[in-house]
Amino acid sequence: METRIKTGGRKAGTPNKITKDLREKFKLLIEDNVDKLQNDIEQLEPKDRIKVIIDLSKFVLPTLRATDLKTNTDYFTPTIINLGNGIQDK
């Protein structure tokens, strides 16, 4: 099969125009209804209110990934602190 050279279309990283327009309209919808949303959220039970806030935060805050801490014990040098006789009760 022949390999074609891409000669048209969007460049990498260029947002899709329809997606951009849709995001803008959704943003305006939210901005125009903030007071209604706040009122609706306040009427929820506390557990439901927390769930809604957490669910909505996913659209605003970046999602954090869990990371693993890897250590190399070959280079670990313990520090020994001499406390003399230690701590004694009076």
N, C-alpha and C positions, 0 to 999 in steps of 0.2 A: 504494500500500500504506500502511496506517495505521501510525503510529509508536506503539508501546506504551510505557507508563511502567513501569519496573521497580518492583515493590512488595514483592518478597520475596527470599528467598535470602540468601546471605552478603554482607556488606559488603566492599568492595574492601580487600584486604590481610589479610582474615581467612583463616587457614590451613584447608585442607580437613581435617575430623576424621579421615577414614580415612588420609590421608597422614601426619598427625601421629601417629596410633596406630602405623602401620607404621614410621615413623622411630624411635619410642621402642622398639619391639620389636627392631628391627635394632641399635639402640644397646646394648640389654641383651645381645643375642647376642654382639656384639663384646666387650663388657666381660667376659662370662662365659668367653670363650675367648681372652683376650689371651695367656696362657701358651702355649697350643697354637699360636696364630698365630706367636708369636715363635719357637717351636721349629721350626715348618715353614719359616719364612723363613730361619732359620740353616742349614737343611739344603740350601738351594738353592745353585747355582753363583753366584759373585759377580755375573756379568752379569744373571742372572735375579733375584737378590736386589735389585739396584738397580732393575730394572724394576718389581718388585712394590712397592717403597717409593715410587717415583715415581707409580705408578698409584694407590696408596692415599692419597698426599698430596693428590690432587685432591679427595678427599672432606673434607679437613680445612682445607687452605689455600686462600685465594681465588685464582682464576685472574687473572693479570695480563695486561693488554692492552698490545700494543706501541703506543708513541706516537711521533708525528712531531714533531721540533723545527723550528719555522718561525721564521726570522729575517727581519728587515727590514733590508737593508743600507743603506737610505737614512739611517738614524740611527746608523750605525756610525762611530765616530771612533777611528782607531788611536792608540795611545799609543807614542810614540817615546822610547826610552831611549838616551841617549848614553853609550857605554862608553869614551869617550876613544879611546885607541889600540887598544882591544879587549883580548883576553886573549892574552898572549904566553907562549911556553914559555921557560923559563930554561935 
